Amino acid sequence: MPDELKAKIADLEAQMQGAVFWADKDKAQAIVKEYQELKEELESGGTGKYDKLNAVITVFAGAGGDDAEDWAKMLFEMYRKWAEQQGYGLQTLTENQNNQGGYRNIAFKISAKNAYGLLKNESGVHRLVRISPFNAGGKRQTSFALVEVIPEFTNPKTINIPDDDLKIEFTRSSGPGGQNVNKRETAVRITHLPTGLVASSDVERTQEANRRLALVLLEGKVYKKTTTDQQKSEQGMYVSKTTDNEWGSQIRSYVLHPYKLVKDHRTDFETSSAEAVLAGDIEGFLEAEQTL
């Protein structure tokens, strides 16, 4: 990675020294900006250019009904407690809750310097093995949840997505029980047509504010997919489909029965203190992930 950065920086430096570099002012300024960002990235040890931003995390319950949706809630609580212990801000953006208190999905923002850099490798499938509290027979249950971590871009158009690639839909914001709390169509759903990625927002009071937030979230998703696809391509693992099977393999297992163990399958970092991990003690995993 450092060698790649150095090569890119050298290429930009050569362009900047060209006799007609400033002939196109807009292009020149864009190159200077990219040059500065790459220099900062190199000086910070090769971290990603957006690592310093806030992180937006979405947890999706896998198949399994109440058990999987309860597992999504447990993961949300794990990240919430970790953020609280670190003194970081956390704001819920959207939630889809069931009648048992679990989540079909929940999106939230963690605000801190380098939050995305710390948490970006939490993306992936998390697997739970335990005695199901929803099963009268007391049987062991395996549940899955998908965690998605994207950077919170401060403004729309941080990355260039052509307007023709976007499908924007407006709906009425819904309150508890599905009641329409606002007669105007303020909720916004944006689809990125080339990839099928979707982002929505109904937490803001105006349509424009929701459109802006949804676009920021969508750009984060597109950026995440682009970088993930690039990494897979470089490692010879790229599958040329927009519907990659994200549920194919888990990154971490949390076993509560018949023994206690939390293990990350990428770094091999593990601990038998499963309750502590679910109570927010994930520092060891985050530190190990920095080597990925």
Legacy VTK file of the C-alpha trace (Angstrom):
# vtk DataFile Version 3.0
C-alpha trace
ASCII
DATASET POLYDATA
POINTS 292 float
0.000 0.000 0.000
2.731 2.613 0.831
4.469 1.841 -2.486
1.185 2.347 -4.362
0.636 5.668 -2.607
4.162 6.816 -3.379
3.702 5.930 -7.057
0.414 7.865 -7.249
1.954 10.862 -5.483
4.948 10.831 -7.848
2.592 10.734 -10.848
0.598 13.715 -9.546
3.785 15.647 -8.778
4.907 15.127 -12.382
1.562 16.443 -13.635
1.769 19.475 -11.333
5.175 20.381 -12.714
3.868 20.415 -16.296
4.027 23.694 -18.206
0.275 23.764 -18.934
-0.872 22.375 -15.579
-2.978 25.446 -14.729
-4.516 25.774 -18.174
-7.588 23.963 -16.825
-8.064 25.532 -13.397
-10.797 23.167 -12.161
-8.865 20.061 -13.150
-5.677 21.460 -11.606
-7.400 22.186 -8.294
-8.846 18.667 -8.220
-5.368 17.196 -8.760
-3.881 19.385 -6.022
-6.645 18.265 -3.631
-6.033 14.595 -4.451
-2.290 15.112 -4.012
-2.789 16.616 -0.548
-5.133 13.790 0.509
-2.686 11.122 -0.662
0.178 12.845 1.202
-1.922 12.855 4.376
-2.762 9.196 3.857
0.908 8.268 3.438
1.950 10.253 6.508
-0.751 8.576 8.602
0.679 5.160 7.840
-1.345 4.232 4.793
-4.804 4.435 6.276
-7.777 5.068 4.021
-8.514 8.599 2.866
-11.901 8.612 4.659
-10.819 6.838 7.859
-11.034 10.058 9.871
-14.790 10.410 9.265
-17.707 9.351 11.457
-19.013 5.807 10.955
-22.546 4.826 9.966
-23.339 1.250 11.004
-26.342 -0.765 9.857
-27.152 -4.140 11.409
-29.429 -6.470 9.401
-30.967 -9.570 10.994
-30.492 -12.751 8.998
-33.028 -15.540 8.569
-34.314 -16.923 11.848
-37.149 -14.710 13.040
-37.062 -13.585 16.672
-33.666 -15.153 17.374
-31.911 -13.358 14.517
-33.668 -10.081 15.258
-32.695 -10.360 18.934
-29.106 -10.977 17.800
-29.237 -7.769 15.738
-30.332 -5.950 18.903
-27.471 -7.514 20.894
-24.947 -6.318 18.307
-26.401 -2.811 18.366
-26.108 -2.805 22.173
-22.498 -4.026 21.909
-21.520 -1.111 19.672
-23.600 1.341 21.734
-21.849 0.323 24.964
-18.438 0.441 23.287
-19.119 3.976 22.016
-20.345 5.026 25.464
-17.201 3.628 27.113
-15.022 5.546 24.647
-16.943 8.775 25.166
-18.160 8.805 21.555
-21.509 10.125 20.386
-24.121 7.741 18.985
-27.280 8.670 17.090
-29.919 6.252 15.799
-30.810 7.047 12.174
-33.405 4.424 11.251
-34.824 1.345 12.951
-37.227 -1.449 12.094
-38.170 -3.111 15.374
-40.237 -6.234 16.010
-42.740 -6.853 18.820
-40.107 -8.610 20.947
-37.752 -5.624 21.081
-35.420 -7.033 18.436
-34.443 -5.344 15.183
-35.017 -6.460 11.620
-32.511 -3.702 10.881
-31.160 -0.627 12.623
-28.831 2.129 11.390
-26.873 4.420 13.684
-23.985 6.882 13.546
-20.934 6.865 15.807
-19.295 10.286 15.935
-15.593 10.412 16.739
-12.321 11.251 15.059
-11.277 8.210 13.004
-14.501 6.330 13.838
-14.730 4.859 10.331
-11.063 3.855 10.401
-11.587 2.056 13.717
-14.798 0.278 12.740
-14.700 -0.310 8.978
-13.497 -3.898 9.278
-16.479 -4.808 11.459
-18.380 -5.136 8.160
-19.463 -8.704 7.527
-21.538 -11.551 8.924
-21.539 -12.080 12.700
-22.665 -15.529 13.961
-24.197 -16.309 17.360
-24.553 -19.760 18.950
-26.630 -19.985 22.151
-29.601 -21.606 23.878
-32.564 -19.833 22.325
-34.651 -17.760 24.750
-37.498 -18.050 22.220
-37.515 -21.846 22.132
-39.529 -23.637 24.825
-37.465 -26.771 24.305
-34.241 -25.002 25.283
-32.495 -26.002 22.088
-29.269 -24.514 20.800
-29.802 -21.944 18.043
-27.434 -20.411 15.480
-28.295 -16.883 14.349
-26.704 -14.545 11.845
-26.619 -10.777 11.393
-24.940 -8.665 8.740
-23.046 -5.557 9.852
-22.404 -2.816 7.289
-20.030 0.044 8.136
-19.696 3.061 5.835
-18.109 6.515 6.239
-20.393 9.479 6.873
-19.520 11.919 4.118
-20.077 15.447 5.373
-21.631 16.643 2.107
-23.370 15.076 -0.884
-21.199 14.722 -3.992
-18.118 13.761 -1.985
-17.739 11.070 -4.603
-18.978 11.606 -8.142
-22.216 9.745 -8.892
-24.003 10.890 -12.077
-27.566 12.030 -11.461
-28.751 9.616 -14.166
-27.552 6.733 -11.963
-29.975 7.703 -9.183
-33.649 6.854 -8.725
-35.222 9.101 -6.069
-38.590 8.246 -4.505
-40.625 10.179 -1.927
-43.043 8.621 0.578
-44.840 9.672 3.717
-42.881 9.452 6.949
-44.444 6.974 9.349
-44.667 7.150 13.111
-45.198 4.297 15.616
-47.747 1.772 14.402
-47.467 3.020 10.838
-49.500 6.180 11.450
-48.764 9.017 9.075
-47.390 11.784 11.256
-46.817 14.074 8.310
-49.217 14.518 5.399
-46.389 15.637 3.147
-44.144 13.101 1.501
-40.963 13.808 3.468
-39.334 10.349 3.539
-36.791 9.755 0.781
-35.470 6.531 -0.764
-32.603 6.667 -3.264
-31.481 3.739 -5.417
-28.108 3.572 -7.161
-29.211 1.934 -10.413
-25.856 0.388 -11.518
-25.441 -1.559 -8.261
-28.960 -1.722 -6.804
-27.719 -0.199 -3.546
-30.420 1.657 -1.611
-30.384 4.324 1.111
-33.361 5.966 2.758
-34.097 8.565 5.397
-37.225 9.590 7.259
-35.690 11.047 10.420
-35.445 14.651 9.241
-38.376 17.082 9.248
-38.175 18.148 5.603
-37.974 16.350 2.310
-34.799 18.180 1.327
-33.034 17.291 4.593
-33.994 13.636 4.165
-32.860 13.676 0.520
-29.519 15.118 1.576
-29.014 12.520 4.331
-30.081 9.638 2.072
-27.641 10.788 -0.616
-24.795 11.009 1.913
-25.596 7.478 3.110
-25.831 6.148 -0.450
-22.473 7.636 -1.375
-20.963 5.870 1.630
-22.458 2.570 0.461
-21.177 3.048 -3.097
-17.713 3.956 -1.797
-17.679 0.879 0.445
-18.723 -1.451 -2.386
-16.202 0.087 -4.789
-13.296 -0.357 -2.365
-14.420 -3.886 -1.403
-14.708 -4.937 -5.061
-11.264 -3.458 -5.747
-9.740 -5.422 -2.870
-11.400 -8.638 -4.064
-10.155 -8.023 -7.587
-6.595 -7.483 -6.360
-6.808 -10.700 -4.336
-8.283 -12.651 -7.261
-11.635 -13.164 -5.512
-13.864 -10.819 -7.477
-17.285 -12.084 -8.539
-18.773 -9.902 -11.280
-22.288 -9.709 -9.853
-24.009 -6.855 -8.067
-25.848 -9.394 -5.908
-22.813 -10.939 -4.210
-23.799 -13.398 -1.501
-22.840 -11.345 1.554
-24.174 -14.103 3.823
-21.736 -16.679 2.504
-19.217 -16.700 5.341
-18.986 -15.125 8.766
-16.149 -12.917 9.963
-16.710 -13.591 13.681
-18.413 -16.209 15.838
-19.872 -15.594 19.288
-20.436 -18.894 21.117
-22.361 -18.792 24.407
-23.144 -22.534 24.593
-21.844 -25.209 25.208
-18.729 -23.130 25.938
-17.954 -19.410 25.768
-15.751 -18.097 22.989
-15.690 -15.133 20.622
-13.337 -15.634 17.678
-12.553 -13.505 14.636
-11.961 -15.838 11.697
-9.783 -13.354 9.786
-7.286 -12.390 12.488
-7.666 -15.458 14.771
-8.031 -13.085 17.729
-10.245 -14.752 20.336
-11.401 -14.490 23.940
-13.481 -16.605 26.300
-14.925 -13.438 27.895
-18.028 -13.511 25.683
-20.222 -11.494 28.078
-17.586 -8.745 28.285
-17.429 -8.548 24.481
-21.208 -8.198 24.220
-20.981 -5.513 26.904
-18.748 -3.421 24.628
-15.237 -4.790 25.237
-14.257 -5.095 21.565
-10.945 -3.204 21.640
-8.886 -6.358 21.109
-10.825 -7.209 17.966
-10.595 -3.649 16.605
-6.831 -3.538 17.200
-6.319 -6.902 15.489
-8.387 -5.680 12.513
-5.981 -2.820 11.871
-3.616 -5.369 10.323
-6.151 -6.441 7.676
LINES 1 293
292 0 1 2 3 4 5 6 7 8 9 10 11 12 13 14 15 16 17 18 19 20 21 22 23 24 25 26 27 28 29 30 31 32 33 34 35 36 37 38 39 40 41 42 43 44 45 46 47 48 49 50 51 52 53 54 55 56 57 58 59 60 61 62 63 64 65 66 67 68 69 70 71 72 73 74 75 76 77 78 79 80 81 82 83 84 85 86 87 88 89 90 91 92 93 94 95 96 97 98 99 100 101 102 103 104 105 106 107 108 109 110 111 112 113 114 115 116 117 118 119 120 121 122 123 124 125 126 127 128 129 130 131 132 133 134 135 136 137 138 139 140 141 142 143 144 145 146 147 148 149 150 151 152 153 154 155 156 157 158 159 160 161 162 163 164 165 166 167 168 169 170 171 172 173 174 175 176 177 178 179 180 181 182 183 184 185 186 187 188 189 190 191 192 193 194 195 196 197 198 199 200 201 202 203 204 205 206 207 208 209 210 211 212 213 214 215 216 217 218 219 220 221 222 223 224 225 226 227 228 229 230 231 232 233 234 235 236 237 238 239 240 241 242 243 244 245 246 247 248 249 250 251 252 253 254 255 256 257 258 259 260 261 262 263 264 265 266 267 268 269 270 271 272 273 274 275 276 277 278 279 280 281 282 283 284 285 286 287 288 289 290 291
